[in-house]
């Protein structure tokens, strides 16, 4: 695996990037599963590690974000990764144009996580747009764990007319069902012991839906579920799977964000799918 710290160096090599996997580092099996979507021998696979300060809506969250670069490099070395890009902010900005904020797809960026993290998705769109301009991949792989982000990137590709195929990768969980996340490392032992309740609540929501309980009543029951637990629900919402709008006549997904102490975790579950 060749590591680039400089974008000039990266561009000088005129690489053909088939698969691009952007990350913020502190790599776990969830990230590695994205890389494992690339089957077969070396395919021009590029991973990036960049913690984008602008998308953090809380300075402490950014300051505490786990950084484990040496371990990350070791993990990537043992996988099918050809290039690792670890750029600096000034270098990214020097080599790309900013996203035109007047094109923000607010119908999606200001909902759910976007309602509580003002400006978050615009900052995500900006940095991913900049990476797309620099890396020019044929495919970009993103995780369904960040489902809203995935749809935001889908919009970005449409808005900017990129010829990039968006590959979705399923959520990887631990044995207890907790979705892997770099932020799990920030949980205390006690908080960690409750974290599996997040996915349990989502499975409960799916069971209620299967039992024909009304959407509003499911939402009420899930909020009650967390009343009994030492964690704070930020939102729970059932939405249309394809658009994330509050419409219930097609496939459906339930999305949740909770605080365990100061750590914010998100998760989701498909509760109605006719296509799978
Ligand atoms: P991050 O480093 O948190 O920005 O994540 C980089 C990519 O990994 C994003 O596309 C995430 O959706 C994906 N990802 C993170 N955690 C998981 C997980 N548990 N399962 C699947 N994909 C994940």
Boltz pocket constraint, residues with backbone or C-beta under 6 A from the ligand:
constraints:
  - pocket:
      binder: B
      contacts: [[A, 22], [A, 23], [A, 24], [A, 25], [A, 30], [A, 31], [A, 33], [A, 34], [A, 141], [A, 142], [A, 143], [A, 144], [A, 145], [A, 146], [A, 169], [A, 170], [A, 171], [A, 172], [A, 173], [A, 179], [A, 180], [A, 181], [A, 182]]
      max_distance: 6.0
